[in-house]
Amino acid sequence: MRKLFTVAAAAAAFVGAPAFAQDMSTTAQDTTTTTEPAPAVTAPDGTSGIGFEPYIAVMGGWEQFDSEATKAGIPQVARNDKLNGALVEGIVGFNVPLGPVFVGAEGSVSKGVSGDIDWDYGAAGRFGFRAGDSGLIYGKVGYRWVNFDRFGTASRDYHEMTYGAGFEVGPKDIGLGGITGNSGVRLRGEVSTFGSAHSFRPMLGLTTHF
């Protein structure tokens, strides 16, 4: 009788062992959690969404001031003879992309090539959105100094806050197939003003990003 009981117990153990092992394996799988890495932040063009992007730009345009005296000290002029002139501008700056948006800063120097403006220079912060494959839509706030040929060599630098808005579009955005890659050369256009809307300054040029 004892031998029969022993044989029966051994048989039960032999049959139950695989089921027990399977239960343990299932339990281990249930208690093991798989963690997937969080998706990286990317910009609309697929590049890294966070980084540092220096650039230089060359732009040309025109600026006209109103006829009123300003807080900066620019004297009043006749309405039919407002201060104005054509400009060539050089810019050095950087962007800090933050996913679909960006912030940055830049410095600029402009030379009057005709009209009343001699030199101007300034600095500004930029902020805005990244659009499409390589585009930007932005606003800017800064400070600018300007002097005038009309007032002769004695002209002082008149300075005040400046405000503006603009855009940049790269090759893919204008249908050229991305021949310069995700960054490279972009067409840039902006409109800005000196002080409390005391001037109108449209500019257009090329920006090269690195």
C-alpha positions as CSV (number, residue, x, y, z in Angstrom):
1,M,0.0,0.0,0.0
2,R,2.8,2.4,0.9
3,K,4.6,1.6,-2.4
4,L,1.4,2.3,-4.3
5,F,0.9,5.7,-2.6
6,T,4.5,6.6,-3.3
7,V,4.2,5.8,-7.0
8,A,0.9,7.8,-7.3
9,A,2.5,10.8,-5.6
10,A,5.5,10.7,-8.0
11,A,3.2,10.4,-11.0
12,A,1.2,13.4,-9.8
13,A,4.4,15.4,-9.3
14,F,5.6,14.5,-12.8
15,V,2.4,15.5,-14.4
16,G,2.0,18.8,-12.5
17,A,5.6,20.0,-12.9
18,P,5.2,21.3,-16.5
19,A,2.0,23.1,-15.6
20,F,3.6,24.7,-12.5
21,A,6.6,25.8,-14.6
22,Q,4.3,27.3,-17.2
23,D,2.4,29.2,-14.5
24,M,5.7,30.6,-13.1
25,S,6.8,31.7,-16.6
26,T,3.4,33.4,-17.2
27,T,3.6,35.1,-13.8
28,A,7.2,36.4,-14.5
29,Q,6.1,37.7,-17.9
30,D,3.1,39.5,-16.3
31,T,5.2,41.1,-13.7
32,T,7.9,42.3,-16.1
33,T,7.1,45.7,-17.5
34,T,8.6,46.8,-20.8
35,T,9.6,50.5,-21.0
36,E,9.9,52.1,-24.3
37,P,12.1,55.2,-24.7
38,A,10.2,58.5,-25.0
39,P,10.1,59.8,-28.5
40,A,12.7,62.5,-29.2
41,V,11.5,66.1,-29.7
42,T,11.8,66.9,-33.4
43,A,11.2,70.0,-35.5
44,P,8.8,70.0,-38.5
45,D,11.7,69.2,-40.8
46,G,12.6,66.1,-38.8
47,T,15.8,67.5,-37.3
48,S,16.5,67.7,-33.6
49,G,13.9,69.9,-31.9
50,I,16.3,71.4,-29.4
51,G,19.7,72.9,-30.4
52,F,21.7,75.9,-31.3
53,E,21.7,77.4,-34.8
54,P,23.9,80.4,-35.7
55,Y,23.3,82.4,-38.9
56,I,24.4,85.3,-40.9
57,A,22.2,87.4,-43.2
58,V,22.5,90.1,-45.9
59,M,19.4,92.2,-46.6
60,G,18.5,95.2,-48.6
61,G,15.5,97.6,-48.2
62,W,14.2,101.0,-47.6
63,E,13.1,103.0,-44.5
64,Q,11.0,106.1,-44.2
65,F,10.5,108.1,-41.0
66,D,7.4,110.2,-40.3
67,S,7.5,113.9,-40.1
68,E,7.0,114.3,-36.4
69,A,9.5,115.0,-33.7
70,T,10.2,111.8,-31.7
71,K,11.2,110.9,-28.1
72,A,14.6,109.9,-29.5
73,G,15.2,113.5,-30.5
74,I,14.8,113.2,-34.3
75,P,13.6,116.7,-35.3
76,Q,10.4,117.5,-37.1
77,V,10.6,117.8,-40.9
78,A,8.2,118.9,-43.7
79,R,5.5,116.3,-44.5
80,N,6.6,116.3,-48.2
81,D,10.2,115.9,-47.4
82,K,10.4,113.0,-44.9
83,L,13.7,111.4,-43.8
84,N,14.1,108.2,-45.9
85,G,16.7,106.1,-47.8
86,A,17.8,102.8,-49.2
87,L,19.8,100.5,-47.0
88,V,22.1,97.5,-47.1
89,E,22.2,95.5,-43.8
90,G,24.4,92.8,-42.4
91,I,23.2,90.5,-39.5
92,V,24.8,88.0,-37.2
93,G,22.6,86.0,-34.9
94,F,21.5,82.6,-33.5
95,N,18.4,80.6,-33.0
96,V,17.6,78.2,-30.2
97,P,15.0,75.7,-31.5
98,L,12.6,74.4,-28.9
99,G,10.5,71.9,-30.8
100,P,8.0,73.7,-33.0
101,V,9.0,77.1,-31.6
102,F,12.3,79.0,-31.3
103,V,13.9,81.9,-29.6
104,G,17.1,83.8,-30.5
105,A,19.0,87.0,-30.7
106,E,20.8,89.0,-33.4
107,G,22.9,92.1,-34.0
108,S,22.8,94.2,-37.2
109,V,24.6,97.1,-38.9
110,S,23.1,99.0,-41.9
111,K,24.6,101.5,-44.3
112,G,22.5,104.0,-46.2
113,V,23.3,103.8,-50.0
114,S,21.0,106.6,-51.0
115,G,18.8,109.2,-49.3
116,D,19.0,110.7,-45.8
117,I,20.2,107.7,-43.7
118,D,23.9,107.3,-43.0
119,W,24.3,104.4,-40.6
120,D,22.2,102.5,-38.1
121,Y,23.0,99.5,-35.9
122,G,21.2,97.6,-33.1
123,A,20.4,94.4,-31.4
124,A,17.1,92.4,-31.1
125,G,15.6,89.3,-29.7
126,R,13.5,87.0,-32.0
127,F,10.8,84.5,-31.1
128,G,8.4,82.6,-33.2
129,F,7.3,79.3,-34.9
130,R,9.1,76.8,-37.2
131,A,6.9,76.2,-40.2
132,G,7.1,73.5,-42.9
133,D,10.4,71.9,-43.8
134,S,12.7,74.9,-43.1
135,G,10.5,78.0,-42.6
136,L,10.3,80.4,-39.7
137,I,7.6,83.0,-38.7
138,Y,8.8,85.4,-36.1
139,G,8.4,88.6,-34.2
140,K,11.3,90.7,-32.9
141,V,11.9,93.4,-30.3
142,G,15.2,95.3,-29.9
143,Y,17.0,98.6,-29.7
144,R,18.4,100.6,-32.6
145,W,20.6,103.7,-33.2
146,V,20.4,105.7,-36.4
147,N,22.1,108.8,-37.8
148,F,21.4,110.9,-40.9
149,D,23.3,112.3,-43.8
150,R,20.9,115.1,-44.1
151,F,22.0,116.6,-40.8
152,G,25.7,116.5,-41.8
153,T,28.7,115.2,-40.0
154,A,27.3,116.7,-36.8
155,S,24.4,114.3,-36.8
156,R,24.2,112.4,-33.6
157,D,22.9,108.8,-33.1
158,Y,19.2,108.8,-32.3
159,H,18.1,105.7,-30.4
160,E,14.9,104.0,-29.5
161,M,13.1,100.7,-29.2
162,T,12.4,98.8,-32.5
163,Y,9.7,96.2,-33.3
164,G,9.2,94.0,-36.2
165,A,7.8,90.8,-37.7
166,G,9.0,88.6,-40.5
167,F,9.4,85.2,-42.1
168,E,12.1,82.8,-43.5
169,V,11.5,80.2,-46.2
170,G,14.0,77.5,-47.3
171,P,14.3,75.6,-50.6
172,K,11.7,72.9,-49.8
173,D,9.2,75.6,-48.8
174,I,9.6,77.4,-52.1
175,G,9.6,74.3,-54.2
176,L,13.3,73.8,-54.9
177,G,13.5,70.2,-53.5
178,G,15.7,71.0,-50.4
179,I,18.9,71.4,-52.4
180,T,20.6,72.9,-49.3
181,G,19.4,70.4,-46.8
182,N,17.4,71.1,-43.6
183,S,19.2,74.4,-42.9
184,G,21.3,76.2,-45.4
185,V,20.1,79.3,-47.3
186,R,16.7,80.8,-46.6
187,L,14.9,83.8,-48.1
188,R,14.1,86.3,-45.3
189,G,11.7,89.2,-45.3
190,E,10.6,91.5,-42.5
191,V,9.0,94.8,-41.7
192,S,10.0,96.8,-38.7
193,T,9.6,100.2,-37.1
194,F,11.6,102.7,-35.1
195,G,10.0,103.7,-31.8
196,S,6.2,104.0,-31.6
197,A,5.7,103.5,-35.3
198,H,7.9,106.4,-36.3
199,S,9.2,104.6,-39.4
200,F,8.3,102.0,-41.9
201,R,11.2,99.6,-42.9
202,P,10.6,96.7,-45.3
203,M,13.7,94.5,-45.9
204,L,14.4,91.4,-48.0
205,G,17.5,89.2,-48.3
206,L,19.1,85.9,-47.7
207,T,20.0,84.1,-44.4
208,T,22.6,81.3,-44.2
209,H,22.2,79.0,-41.3
210,F,24.9,76.6,-40.0
